């Protein structure tokens, strides 16, 4: 069994998430603002945000697969922390200097790819380093640092403008306000330094040590289970390829025939790409070829049951979150500040207040992060997650009913509770259902079910907001709130066999 780590050891191994979320917070609170300022139309913004989900869809399974099979003098996961941090820092520093929205969009793709390279191994890091009974605490610690980093990153433009008197509107000859520019400069430094703290203070277990821990006994699914590495037979990949080919063709055909927004072609294109990958893997299997693509697609088909159940919950959760990240700035600047001109004082005041609100929900998330393991012991992990998601959904919906912008802090309290749980409970549940020697790849595949709803949101939310809601983004937030409540109810179908609450109940029952 792996030894228990001290609180401060878990603190140090999670510290890198401070910088990762600092970067994401700057992106979430300011990139829509940068796009609009540089001339992008509101219905173009969702497709520009595809950088995050598409790069995650591609990068995370690959990085997870590689990091499972990597061992260097620096460690197993840490080389990916460092490589991603260097390139992410460069992109963050360049972002506010983008001369056009198209270059800003390209920079966002590079930034997200680099952040994903650093972030993905951090999830598997908890599974590598902590025994089963400490994993809920480990992911809650990550949630704490995510909240802390998000507070600082989201609120920084507001702080620079109101505490330090830095200009919040573009100066002559400039497109981006100095508050945004300096926020990104500070963010780049914080990102690289926080990753270095984790790298230099945490020693990874060697492959020999990992074997000596007999990790297979800690996982619900034994790594020696033949089902874990089985190859789908009987033309399974061909069947799945035909299914995705049909879905992609029907969706693309519907867009063409009914003249839907062309952004929806992106989703159809992804389905068609997945179909091609399944066909390729089927042919490789017939030739008995094994490589990274075959292993990733095989693991996808053979995912544990609990992972499939969590995938449904994640789908509706992240559809809600993506609606918030894309449309909160537009909703609040229009609905609460009465401004639609990105160069106006009222718009920029509303945009800065959005940053404060994003910082607030992150602060609330950090505040409740360490209460989640306590709640999980009392109610179970999935019931704790259910309650948190309902709080979040009600927080989304309440934005419409609070006319005073100051009262939106109450809305963010609900969102913060949900955010803390979203960043910890699904992963704590998932790690107990995974074979230990595939922790990285399955964490990367799990990201599919975060990415796909984001891609769906980026493909359809622009059309929904423009045509169904007449361009009023506030209603898109209500849509997101309903989606999050649905996600909460779906947690009831999840089978969490590794939950300490359930294990304790079984022990008591057995004694009787």
Beta strands, then each sheet from edge to edge (+ up, - down):
end
